Amino acid sequence: MKTVATIILVCFGVLFCQGQSQLKLSIKKGSDAPNFETEHMYLMELSNSGSVASNVTISTSNKECANVKKADQTDFDQVIMDKNKQNRLQQIVVQSGKTVEFYVKLSRPNGARLNTWNCTEILAVSNDGRAFSNAVSIESLIPNPNNNN
């Protein structure tokens, strides 16, 4: 009896997992702007290899950079924009087997300290806040132009 119950539970688990969307987030094109610029645009790609369409929100947040003291970090402003860089995006629908492109604009604040770092984490989340994709991290340096040779 235990074996039958275990097999049924495994079957339900497999069916449940196959019905869930499988989203993969990646950076398609990094910023072309020099490090000393205050804004950087990253072309992102969200692919759905699952069997159903997914309605998600792109979440961005400042995270602590590994191996960098908290005092040497600066928070950036993040904006999610459509592929034409025209409009802010709220929700993204990714059809099964399709890919959606969008931009993430990272802006450092005016008067930000030089020689500090920012780490921004980006991921797709469901309406209830659950992660629906892998997380992508972007590390940015605010260089001191006097240190450049």
N, C-alpha and C positions, 0 to 999 in steps of 0.2 A: 504494500500500500504506500509506503514511504517513497519507493522508487517511482511509482506512477505520479504521485503528487509532485515530486521533484521534476520529472519530465514535463509535466504540465506547466509548472512555474517557469522553467527554462524556455519553453515555447512562447509563453506570454511575454517574457523578457525580451526575446529575440524579436517578436512582432512589434513590441513597443519601441525598441531601439531603431528598427528599420523605418518606422513611421515618423520618427523625429528627423528634423532637418539636420544636415551636416554642412555647416558653413565654415569656409576657410577664408581668413582675412590675411592679406599680404600687401606689402608696399610694391606697387607697380613701377613707380618712378619717384626717386628722391628729389629733394630740392636742388635747383640749379643755382640758387642765390648764394653769394659768398657768406661765410660765417658771420661777418660783421653786420649784415642786413638785419633789420628788426623783424621781418616776416619771412616765413618759409612755407611753401606749399608742397604737399606730398600727395601724389596720386595713389589712391588706395583701390584695392580690388577685393570684392566680396563674392565668393563662389559658393553655389549651392549644389552639392553632390547628392543631396537627399531626394526623397521621392515626393515631397510636398513643398509648396511655396512657403516662404518664411517672411513674416512681417516683423522687422526688428528696428531698434534704435541704435545708432552708433554712439557709444559712450567713450568719452575721453576724460582722463584725469591725470593730475600731476602725481607722480610716485617718487618715493625716495630712490635716488640713484645708488646702486651698489658701489661700495668702496669710495664714496665721496661723502665728506663730512656734511651734515645738515646745513652748517653755516656757509658752505660753498655751493648751495643750490638755490635756484630761483624758480618761482612758479611762472608758467606761461599761460596766456589765454589761448583757448582752442576753439575753433569754429569748424563745423562740418558743412561743406558746400557741394552743390551738384557738380557734374562733370564740366559744365560751362563756367564754373566759378562765379555764377550769378546769384544763386539763391541758397539760403541756409536750408539744410535738410532736417526734417523732424523724424519721419519714418521712412524706411526703405523696404520695398518688397522685392525679394529675390525669388524668381520662379525656379522650379526644379530644373536642374541641369544648366542653369544660366549664371551669368556673372554681371555684377553691377559695379560701375566705377564711380568714385566720388573723391573729393579733395578734403584733406585736413589742413587747415591753416593754423600754424603756430606763430604766436606773436609774443615777443618779450615786452615787459612793461617799460615805460619810459623811466629812465634813471636807474635801470637794472645794474647791479654791480658787475664789473668786468671780471673775467676769469672765473665765472661760476657756471654751473651745469644745470640742465633741466632734463628730466626723464618723463616723457608722456606715454601713458598706456592707452591703447585704443582696442576696443572690442565691440562686437555686436551683442546686444542684450534683448531679451524678450520683454513684453509689456510688464511682466511681473518682476523684472530685474535679474532674471537668470541669464548667465553667460550662454550664448548660442554659437560662439566662435572661439577660436584661439585668440590670445592677446598678442598684440604687436607693440613693441616698445621703440620709441624714438629718443635717442640721446642727443642733446644739443649743447654746444659750448658757446658761451658769450665771451669771445676772445677780447683781449686787450690789444688794440691795434699797435700800441707802442712796442709790443713784444714780437711783432712780425718782422722778419728780416727782409 
